[in-house]
Amino acid sequence: MIGLYKYKITIKWTANNGVGTISYLSYERSHTLCIDGKQDIWCSSDPAFRSGKTKHNPEDLFLASISICHMLWYLLLCGDNGVIVVDYIDNAIGSIQVSQHGSGHYAEASL
């Protein structure tokens, strides 16, 4: 288990409307997350940032990553210490703080 683990992903922007990024309003945010040997994931930006509601966005995936890592660590600790877990659900909630200039950051995540 000790060692260096590397990961490789490919992001393909799939939404050029023919004029590229000539302006903020000229392009869609749709893209595909590709990982060799795994199912592609269709993504876009959050609806607040000019996208639809049907695709995963970076904020969803970041919160999912935190929640999944927490769950896997919890299950490892329980398994190593004789605690039997038979069910696990995490209803994680996160929030993004956006400035008046449009930049933002993850302000909190509750698991």
DOBA-741323 format. One record per atom (N, C-alpha, C, O): residue in one letter; x, y, z. Coordinates in steps of 0.05 Angstrom, whole numbers, plus 5000, padded with zeros to 4 digits. Atoms other than C-alpha are relative to their C-alpha. Layout:
BEGIN
AXYZ...
END
This chain:
BEGIN
M501649765000M500050005000M501750255000M500850464990I498249775001I505950475010I501050044972I501849844959G498949955027G508050804946G498850254989G497350405002L501049775014L506451344896L497849904981L498349724965Y502250075017Y499751294861Y499450234982Y499150464991K500549795019K498451684798K497349964987K496449734984Y502650015013Y491851844765Y500050184975Y501450384975K500149855025K490352084695K497150034992K495649834991I502749955010I483952404670I500350174974I502450294970T500149825024T482052754605T497450155002T495350035006I502349835001I477253334602I499850094971I501650214960K500549915027K474253464533K497750215000K495550145007W502149795003W470554124522W498449934975W499549894953T501850105021T464553934478T498050214991T496050134977A502249815004A460754584471A500750254985A499650464990N499349775016N464055054422N497650064981N496949884965N502349935017N458255414388N500850124973N499250234959G499149905026G462555604328G501750255001G503050324981V498449764997V465756234354V501949995023V503250195030G498150034978G469755964412G499350185024G496950225029T500449844976T470656394473T500350304994T501650445009I499949725008I469857064438I498950195022I499750425024S501049854977S465857294498S499049805021S498749565016Y501050174978Y463257024565Y497449864993Y496949645002L502650105008L456456914534L500049834975L497949714967S499950135027S458856594469S500249705001S499949574980Y499450284999Y460255894493Y498549865022Y497949975043E501250174980E457055324531E502249885017E504649885009R498050114981R460555004591R500149694999R501649585016S500150295001S459154274572S502849884994S504249984977H497550145004H465053794576H499649715010H497749655023T500150284992T466453054586T502449935015T504749995007L497850114984L470652744640L500549714991L498749554992C499350265010C474252144611C502349875016C504350015021I497950154986I478251614649I500149734986I498149594984D499750265014D481051014612D498749775015D499249735039G501250234989G476950394624G497550055017G496449875029K502449934984K471250764659K498050154983K498650264962Q502149865014Q464651064638Q500550305000Q501350415021D499849715001D465051784614D497950145017D495750035021I501949844984I461652314657I499650264986I501550414982W500749755013W458052884623W499850225021W498450195041C499849794980C459453524660C499450284988C499350314963S500349725008S458254274657S500550175024S501450065045S499849834976S458554864703S497349995015S495349885005D502549974984D453454994758D498150184985D498950364970P501949835014P446955294732P500450305006P499750474989A499549724993A448855944768A502150124981A502350364979F497849915018F454755984719F499549924971F501449834958R500850045028R451055894653R500049714991R501249644970S500250285008S449555154650S497249905006S495550035018G502550134994G443754674653G500149855026G502249855039K500250144974K441554264713K500549704998K500449575019T500050295004T442453574684T502849875000T503049624999K497350115001K450053494685K501550055026K500950255040H498449964976H455053414741H501850254996H502750304973N498249765002N459154044756N502349965020N502249795037P497650034982P465854144791P499350015030P500549885046E500849984972E462354344856E498849745010E499449655032D501150264993D458353694856D502349805005D502349655025L497950205000L464553284842L502050045023L503049855035F498249944977F468853644895F498749905026F500049775042L501450094976L463553524949L499849705001L500149585022A500150295001A462752804926A502749885008A502849685022S497450104993S470252704931S500550015030S501649825042I499649974971I470452965002I498349795015I499349655033S501850194987S464452535022S500949714997S500949565016I499250275005I467051904990I502649945016I502849725027C497550044984C474051985021C499449965029C500649795042H500850014972H470852095089H498849725006H499549605026M501350264996M466551475082M502049774999M502049605017L498150225002L472251025059L501950005024L502749785033W498349994977W476651265116W498649905025W499749745041Y501750104978Y470951145166Y499849705000Y500149575020L500350295002L469750445140L502649855006L502649645019L497450114994L477250295143L500549995030L501349795042L499649994971L477650525215L498249815015L499149685034C501950184987C471450135235C500949714996C501049555015G499150275006G473949505200G502549925016G502849695025D497550054985D480849565234D499649985030D501349875044N500449984972N477749665302N497649845010N496649895032G502250174991G472149145305G497350125001G495550005013V502649885001V466449615292V498649914974V499749964953I501450105024I461349295245I498150214990I496250285004V501849815014V458049775197V498349844980V499449694964V501850145018V451949505160V498650194980V497250104962D501349815017D449450145127D501550275003D502550335025Y498749744998Y452250835111Y498750194980Y498550124956I501149795018I448951455082I501250275009I501250335033D499049744994D452052145078D498550204983D498850194958N501449795015N447652735058N501750255002N501150435018A498049784999A453453225046A498850254988A497250244969I500949745009I452153965037I502450184998I504050195017G497849825003G457054475010G499050274990G496750294980S500849735011S456855214993S502550144988S504750114997I498049855014I460755664947I499550305006I497250395005Q500149714996Q462156394964Q501050144975Q503350104968V499349865024V462256834902V500350305006V498650425018S499549714996S465357534903S498550164980S497450064960Q501349815019Q462658144868Q501349994972Q500150084953H498550015025H467958034814H499649734985H500649704963G500650265013G465457324799G501849775008G501249545002S498450224991S471056934831S498749875024S497049995037G501350144977G469156414883G501849795012G503949725001H498650224986H471455884931H498049845016H495849945024Y501750164983Y468455314970Y500250115028Y502450125039A500049884973A466455635036A499749795022A500849835044E500450204980E464255015073E499049744988E497849744966A501150265007A462554275068A499349865026A501049855044S501050154976S458453895120S499449724991S497849684972L500550285006L458453145119L498249885021L497549645020
END
